[in-house]
């Protein structure tokens, strides 16, 4: 792996941790909200956005994205083809996640 690949993987790990930030800030509510339709939709939205950025900006394959996000390649394919990209890059996505508007 090249240095940029390692850096990209490290950044991706950080971004994925932010997806679960709500769980850390509200541990007593996590179980109650796990079945919430809104929470599932929000999680799906951000996973789709990460998938789209990796696919369009970094030319990652469905299998590579699935491996990084711990999803099936079929799910990644669905995310890429059924959604539109709202963020230009991973930094914009990270900023949106750190703002926590949806939490």
C-alpha positions as CSV (number, residue, x, y, z in Angstrom):
1,X,0.0,0.0,0.0
2,X,1.1,3.5,-0.7
3,X,1.3,6.2,1.9
4,X,-1.8,8.0,0.5
5,X,-3.8,4.7,0.7
6,X,-2.8,4.3,4.3
7,X,-3.8,7.9,5.0
8,X,-7.1,7.4,3.2
9,X,-7.9,4.3,5.2
10,X,-7.1,6.1,8.5
11,X,-9.3,9.0,7.5
12,X,-12.1,6.6,6.5
13,X,-11.8,4.9,9.9
14,X,-12.2,8.2,11.6
15,X,-15.2,9.1,9.5
16,X,-16.9,5.8,10.2
17,X,-16.4,6.3,13.9
18,X,-18.3,9.6,13.6
19,X,-21.2,7.8,12.2
20,X,-21.6,6.1,15.6
21,X,-20.9,9.3,17.6
22,X,-24.5,9.4,18.7
23,X,-24.1,6.1,20.4
24,X,-21.3,7.5,22.6
25,X,-23.1,10.8,23.5
26,X,-26.5,9.2,24.3
27,X,-25.8,5.6,25.5
28,X,-29.1,5.2,27.3
29,X,-31.1,6.2,24.3
30,X,-29.4,4.0,21.8
31,X,-31.4,0.9,22.4
32,X,-34.7,2.8,22.3
33,X,-33.7,4.6,19.1
34,X,-32.2,1.6,17.3
35,X,-35.5,0.7,15.8
36,X,-36.4,4.3,15.0
37,X,-37.1,4.8,11.3
38,X,-35.4,8.2,11.4
39,X,-32.2,6.8,12.8
40,X,-32.1,4.0,10.2
41,X,-32.7,6.5,7.4
42,X,-30.0,8.9,8.7
43,X,-27.5,6.1,9.0
44,X,-28.4,4.8,5.5
45,X,-28.1,8.3,4.1
46,X,-24.6,8.8,5.4
47,X,-23.4,5.3,4.4
48,X,-24.7,6.0,0.9
49,X,-22.9,9.4,0.8
50,X,-19.6,7.7,1.9
51,X,-20.1,5.0,-0.7
52,X,-20.8,7.6,-3.4
53,X,-17.7,9.6,-2.5
54,X,-15.5,6.6,-2.5
55,X,-17.0,5.4,-5.8
56,X,-17.0,8.7,-7.7
57,X,-14.0,10.5,-6.2
58,X,-11.6,7.7,-5.4
59,X,-12.7,5.1,-8.1
60,X,-13.1,2.4,-5.5
61,X,-15.0,-0.8,-6.5
62,X,-18.1,-2.0,-4.9
63,X,-16.1,-4.8,-3.2
64,X,-13.5,-2.4,-1.9
65,X,-16.2,-0.1,-0.5
66,X,-18.1,-3.0,1.0
67,X,-14.9,-4.1,2.7
68,X,-14.2,-0.7,4.2
69,X,-17.8,-0.1,5.4
70,X,-18.4,-3.7,6.4
71,X,-21.4,-4.0,4.1
72,X,-22.3,-6.3,1.3
73,X,-21.3,-5.3,-2.2
74,X,-24.9,-5.6,-3.2
75,X,-25.9,-2.9,-0.6
76,X,-23.1,-0.7,-1.8
77,X,-24.3,-1.1,-5.4
78,X,-27.8,-0.1,-4.3
79,X,-26.5,2.9,-2.4
80,X,-24.4,4.1,-5.4
81,X,-27.2,3.7,-8.0
82,X,-30.2,4.8,-5.9
83,X,-28.8,8.0,-4.4
84,X,-27.2,11.2,-5.5
85,X,-24.0,12.6,-4.1
86,X,-24.7,15.6,-1.8
87,X,-21.1,16.1,-0.6
88,X,-18.1,17.0,-2.8
89,X,-15.6,15.2,-0.6
90,X,-15.0,13.3,2.6
91,X,-14.1,16.6,4.4
92,X,-17.5,18.0,3.7
93,X,-19.1,14.9,4.9
94,X,-17.0,14.9,8.1
95,X,-18.0,18.4,8.8
96,X,-21.7,17.6,8.4
97,X,-21.3,14.7,10.8
98,X,-19.4,16.7,13.4
99,X,-22.1,19.4,13.3
100,X,-24.5,16.7,14.5
101,X,-27.6,18.4,13.0
102,X,-29.4,15.1,12.5
103,X,-28.6,13.8,16.0
